[in-house]
Amino acid sequence: MATNTHETVSACVDSYGSAVGMPQLCGEWMGNQIFWLVITLVVIFIVLSRIALPRIAAVLAERQGTITNDIAAAEEFKSKAAAAEDAYNQALSEARAEAARIVEATKAEIKADLDTAMAQADAEIKAKSDAGAKAIADIRANAMASVEEIAKSATADIVSVLGGNADDAAVSAAVTTELKG
C-alpha cells in the first residue's frame, strides 16, 4: 500500500521538510508550543522568585538602610553643626563682652593713674609756687633791708658832703620815717 507522502506529512510541513507559513501558528503544533511555554514560564518564575528577586530585594533593602542611616547621620551632623555654631556665637559674644570689660577697666585704670599724676603735678606746682613766693618774699625783705642800708649810707654821705655831721642814730631815724611813709 503505497501512501501518499503528502498525507503522512504534517499539514504544516511541505514535502521537502520546510515549514509552510508561520510554524508558530500551525494548529497541530499549538498544544506542544503551549506546553513548553508554560514549562518555560514556570521555570522563569521559580528562578526569579527564588533566586533573582530575593537578591534584588536584599540589595534594595540594604540600599534603603544605607540611605536611612546616611540621612540620620546627616541630621545628627546638622544638629551638631548647629550646636557648634551656637557655641561659637556664645563664645564670640562672651569674648566681645570680656574685651569690652577689659577696655573699660583699662580706661578706668588709666584715668586713675592720670588723676594721680595730675594730683602729683598740682602738688609739685603748688610746692614750687609756694617756694617761689617765699623766695620772692625773702628777696623783697632783703631788698628792703638793702634799700634801707643803701639809703642810710647815702644819707650819711650826703650830709657829710653838705658839711654836716651825720649821726648814725639820727640818719637811721630819718630813713625809717621816710620809708614808712
LINHUQUI-V454631 format. One record per pair of residues at least 6 apart in sequence whose C-alpha atoms are under 8 Angstrom apart, sorted by the first residue. I is the first residue (numbers start at 0). J is the second residue. If there is no record, write none. Layout:
<<I | J> <I | J>>
//
This chain:
<<4 | 14> <5 | 13> <5 | 14> <8 | 14> <11 | 18> <11 | 19> <11 | 20> <11 | 22> <11 | 25> <11 | 27> <12 | 18> <12 | 19> <13 | 19> <22 | 28> <23 | 29> <23 | 32> <147 | 174> <147 | 175> <147 | 178> <150 | 174> <151 | 170> <151 | 171> <151 | 174> <154 | 170> <154 | 174> <155 | 165> <155 | 166> <155 | 167> <155 | 170> <158 | 164> <158 | 165> <159 | 165>>
//
